[in-house]
Amino acid sequence: MYQVIIIIHVLLGLSVIGFVLIQQGKGADAGAAFGSASSGSVFGAQGASSFLSRTTAILAAGFFATSLGLAVLVSNQNSDTDLMDTPEVEEVFADLPLINGGESATTLESVPVIAIDEPAAIAEEASNMIDAVKKEAEMAEDKIEAETKAATPEMP
């Protein structure tokens, strides 16, 4: 029953879209060209609605009815599960690398911690790298200034 209503619902939705796109707007008829856009047409106001607008209204009512029917069907399902409930996941450490050629790690305690033996040496190396970059930048600036002076003619 649910699948049948879904199919009807989708077909009604597509047909409503199609009928709305087929229809002309109020200002698109010949009366708008002559300055009588408020009357609705060249020969006066249109009394009854057109076939397309009536069909669109009927299809829209059917679309709303199938929406309501689907909502009622879904709400009456006897389901004790909640979308926010997540299954409990067991922690698995099988993908951790082997330690000293032994068995794979099975607990967090058996995973080795990487320790830095000499943080002062690393800091000194980083400082040396920064100084080297600063020197290269200064040399590049001096080279650019020298080239600019050489390329600029002196004024008498």
N, C-alpha and C positions, 0 to 999 in steps of 0.2 A: 504494500500500500504506500509506503514511504517513497519508494523509487518512482512510482507512478505520479505521485504529487510533485516530486522534484522535476520530472520530465515536463509535466504540464506547466510548472512554474517557470522553468527556463524558456520554454516555447512562448509563453505569454509575455515574459520580459523582453525577449527578442522582437516579438511582433509589436509590442507597444513602442519600442525604440524605432522600428521601421515605420510605423504609421505616423509617429511624431515627425520623423525626418521627411516624410513625403508631403506633409501639409504645408500650405503657403502661410506666410505671416499675414497679419491684418493689413499692413501697409504695402503688400506686394501686388495688389490687384490694380486694375486700370484706373480706379477712382482716385488713387493716390497721385497719379500723374496730373489729374485735372484739379487738384486742390480740395477734393472732397473725401479725404481719408477718414473723416469721422463717421461718414455714413456707412462705410463698409463695402460699398460697391458703386459702380457708375450709375445704376438705375435705382438707387435708394437702399435703405437698410435691409439686411437679409433677415427674414423672420425666423426660419427654422435653421437648425444647425445642419451642416453638411454630413454626408455619409462618412467621410473620414473622421470627423470629430466625434460622431456618435460611436463609431467602431472603436476609436481610441479610448473613449470613456468606458465602454463595455469591457475591453481588454484590461484596462487599468483596474477596474473593479474585480475582475477575475484574478489579476495578479495579487491584489491585496487579500483576497479570500484565500488563495493558496498560501500566502505568507502566514496568515493567521492559522491555517490548518497545519502547516509545518511546525509552527511554534507550539501548538497544542500537542501534536504528536511527540515532539521532543521533550516537552515538559512532563508528559505522562509515562516516560520510560522508567521502569523500576531499576534504577542503577544506584548502587551504594558507593560507587567510586567517585572521588572528587578529582577534578582536573589539577588541583593544586597539590594533591598527594603525589609524592615521588617515591618510587621503590627504593628500598634500602640497598645500597651498593656496598659490596664487600671490597675492602682494600686489597688490591693485588699488586705485588711487587715483582712479578715474574719478568717484567721487561727491563729491570735494572741490570747493569753490567755485572759480570763476575768479579769477585774480589780475590786477588792473588791466585787466580786460576782455580778457585774453589767453586762451591755451589752458588747459585744465584741468590741474591739477597731476598730474604723473606720478611724481615722486619726493618723498621726505620733505624734501629740501633746498630744494625750491621752495615749500614751505608757509611762509607768513610767521609770524613769532613776534610775539605781542602784547607790547610792552614798556611798562612804566609809567614815564613820564617823570619824574613828581614824586611819589615815595612819601611825602615829608614833607607835601605838601599834602593827600593823601588821609588820612593819619594825623591831621592837624589838623582836617579836616572831621569825621572820625569822633569825635574828642574833643569837638568842639562839639556834635554830635548827642547824645552821652552826657550832657553838661552840661545840655542843654535838657530831656532826659527826666527828669533828677534834679530840676530846678527844677519841672517840671510835677507830679512825684510829691509834692514838698514842699508845693506849693500845694494839691493835693488833700487831703493830710493835714490842713493847717491849716483847710481848708473843712469837713472832716468833724468836727474838734474843735469848731469854732465852732457848727456845727449841733447837735452833741451837747449843748454847754453851753446853747444856747438852748432845746432841747427838754426839758432836765432841770430840774424845778422846784427852787427853792432851799428848803432846810429852815430853819425859824425857830430 
